[in-house]
Amino acid sequence: MIGAILLYFDEVVEVRIQGSNVFFKTTSSNKYATIDGIKLDYSSTIREFPDLEVNPDWKGIAIERFKQKIKSYPDEMSRITYIIEDLKKHGYKPKYIQRQGFRPEEYDG
């Protein structure tokens, strides 16, 4: 298990990876949610996947593609690095990374 703590303006977002499963938790919620509950911005999603522009199920397809992308990485460290780098493009600031329940370390990537 590996996790990361990121800041998005005044909100703290925690990302946790167990195998190929990704879980998110924010300061406004008290429990972890799977990637299926992630909020996606339509314009950002279409920029990433232009073929979904006229598809009424654009969100479901984008989430499935994201899941497949996560599974394509060989280990948890490469998965969390991908997620952090992807979220940085959207204004998230990585602060800490935590491996196997040990103390969080400042993220320097």
ChimeraX attribute file (.defattr): number of C-alpha atoms within 10 A of each C-alpha:
attribute: neighborCount
match mode: 1-to-1
recipient: residues
	/A:1	14
	/A:2	19
	/A:3	22
	/A:4	24
	/A:5	23
	/A:6	22
	/A:7	17
	/A:8	15
	/A:9	9
	/A:10	7
	/A:11	12
	/A:12	17
	/A:13	20
	/A:14	19
	/A:15	21
	/A:16	24
	/A:17	21
	/A:18	13
	/A:19	14
	/A:20	17
	/A:21	15
	/A:22	22
	/A:23	18
	/A:24	20
	/A:25	17
	/A:26	18
	/A:27	11
	/A:28	9
	/A:29	10
	/A:30	8
	/A:31	10
	/A:32	15
	/A:33	16
	/A:34	13
	/A:35	15
	/A:36	13
	/A:37	11
	/A:38	12
	/A:39	9
	/A:40	12
	/A:41	9
	/A:42	13
	/A:43	11
	/A:44	11
	/A:45	16
	/A:46	16
	/A:47	11
	/A:48	11
	/A:49	14
	/A:50	11
	/A:51	10
	/A:52	17
	/A:53	14
	/A:54	9
	/A:55	9
	/A:56	9
	/A:57	10
	/A:58	17
	/A:59	19
	/A:60	11
	/A:61	14
	/A:62	17
	/A:63	18
	/A:64	13
	/A:65	13
	/A:66	14
	/A:67	16
	/A:68	12
	/A:69	13
	/A:70	22
	/A:71	15
	/A:72	12
	/A:73	14
	/A:74	11
	/A:75	14
	/A:76	22
	/A:77	15
	/A:78	13
	/A:79	21
	/A:80	21
	/A:81	14
	/A:82	15
	/A:83	16
	/A:84	21
	/A:85	14
	/A:86	12
	/A:87	15
	/A:88	15
	/A:89	9
	/A:90	10
	/A:91	12
	/A:92	19
	/A:93	19
	/A:94	22
	/A:95	16
	/A:96	17
	/A:97	24
	/A:98	17
	/A:99	16
	/A:100	10
	/A:101	9
	/A:102	9
	/A:103	10
	/A:104	15
	/A:105	12
	/A:106	13
	/A:107	15
	/A:108	8
	/A:109	8
